[in-house]
Structures are given as C-alpha cells and as structure tokens.
Amino acid sequence: MAFRVVAIAEAFSWLGLLIGMFFKYGPAANPLGVEVFGPIHGGIFVLYLLVTLVCIRPLKWGIGTTLLALAAAIPPFFTLLFEMWALRTGRLGVPRRAPVQ
C-alpha cells in the first residue's frame, strides 16, 4: 500500500513541477512554481526510490521488476504506469484482478 501511495504522489509531484516549469520558462517567467515543486518532487522522488528498495523482499520482486520500478521514477508519470502494471500482474502483493467479462 505504501508503494502505491508514494508512486501516485511521485506522479503528481511531477505534474506540479512541469506546471511550475511552464510558468518559469513560459510567457510569465515566474520561477515560484519550480521553487515550490522542485524540492517537493525531489523529496518524493527519493522517497519513491527508498520505498521501492524496501519493497523488494516482501513483494518478492526479481531484478527485472526492481529495475523497472526504479527506472519508472525518471520519466514523468511512469510511476503510475508501473503501479498499474504491477497491480494488474500481482506484483504488489494484491491478488490478480479477474478479467472483466
């Protein structure tokens, strides 16, 4: 559960940072958004990496799943994609979902 919360928070912090970058480098030229969301995103990014490392053993992730989870932190919103994939495939310790008929 902690992994899911941090993965989603990491994606939303990316959104805040990207909006801040738009205002910093766009027509407004106001760096406030980056000054606020930069440290928030950085902290949540580090937290995501730590939670990912803590989850390896309890969730029985192999090297492939672990590397995929860590790499998902780099491109914007990929933690959401990884979280949805891991949930669907049973890699989050939650039973696999039955296909919708």
C-alpha positions in Angstrom: 0.0 0.0 0.0 2.8 2.4 0.8 4.4 1.8 -2.6 1.1 2.7 -4.3 0.7 5.9 -2.4 4.3 7.0 -3.0 4.1 6.1 -6.7 1.0 8.2 -7.2 2.4 11.1 -5.1 5.6 11.0 -7.3 3.5 11.3 -10.4 1.5 14.2 -9.0 4.7 16.0 -7.9 5.9 15.6 -11.5 2.8 17.3 -12.6 3.3 20.2 -10.2 6.9 20.5 -11.3 6.0 20.5 -15.0 3.4 23.2 -14.4 6.0 25.2 -12.5 8.4 24.8 -15.4 5.8 26.1 -17.8 5.4 29.3 -15.8 9.1 29.7 -15.2 10.2 29.3 -18.9 6.9 30.4 -20.5 5.5 33.8 -21.0 5.1 34.5 -17.3 8.8 34.0 -16.5 7.9 33.3 -12.8 10.2 30.8 -11.1 7.9 30.4 -8.0 6.4 27.1 -9.2 9.7 25.5 -9.6 11.0 26.8 -6.3 8.0 25.2 -4.6 7.5 22.0 -6.5 11.2 21.3 -7.2 12.0 20.4 -3.6 8.7 18.6 -3.1 9.3 16.5 -6.2 12.9 15.8 -5.2 11.8 14.6 -1.8 9.1 12.4 -3.1 11.4 11.1 -5.8 13.9 10.0 -3.1 11.1 8.5 -1.0 9.9 6.5 -4.0 13.4 5.1 -4.6 13.7 4.1 -0.9 10.2 2.6 -0.7 11.0 0.6 -3.9 14.1 -0.8 -2.3 12.3 -1.7 0.9 9.6 -3.5 -1.2 11.9 -5.8 -3.0 12.0 -8.6 -0.3 8.4 -8.5 1.0 6.9 -8.4 -2.5 9.5 -10.9 -3.9 10.5 -8.8 -6.8 13.2 -10.1 -9.1 15.9 -8.0 -10.6 13.8 -7.1 -13.7 10.8 -5.9 -11.7 13.1 -3.9 -9.4 15.0 -2.2 -12.2 11.7 -1.4 -14.0 10.3 0.1 -10.8 13.4 2.2 -10.3 13.6 3.3 -13.9 9.9 4.3 -13.7 10.8 7.2 -11.5 12.7 9.0 -14.2 10.2 9.8 -17.0 7.2 11.8 -15.9 4.2 9.8 -14.8 5.8 6.4 -15.4 5.4 5.5 -11.7 1.7 5.5 -12.4 2.1 3.2 -15.4 4.4 0.9 -13.3 2.0 0.9 -10.4 -1.0 -0.1 -12.6 1.1 -2.8 -14.3 2.4 -4.2 -11.0 -1.1 -4.2 -9.5 -2.6 -5.9 -12.6 0.1 -8.6 -12.6 0.0 -9.3 -8.9 3.4 -7.8 -8.1 2.1 -5.6 -5.3 1.1 -8.4 -3.1 -2.6 -8.0 -4.1 -4.3 -10.9 -5.8 -4.5 -10.6 -9.6 -7.7 -9.0 -10.8 -10.0 -11.2 -12.8 -10.6 -10.0 -16.3 -13.8 -8.1 -16.8 -16.4 -10.1 -18.9 
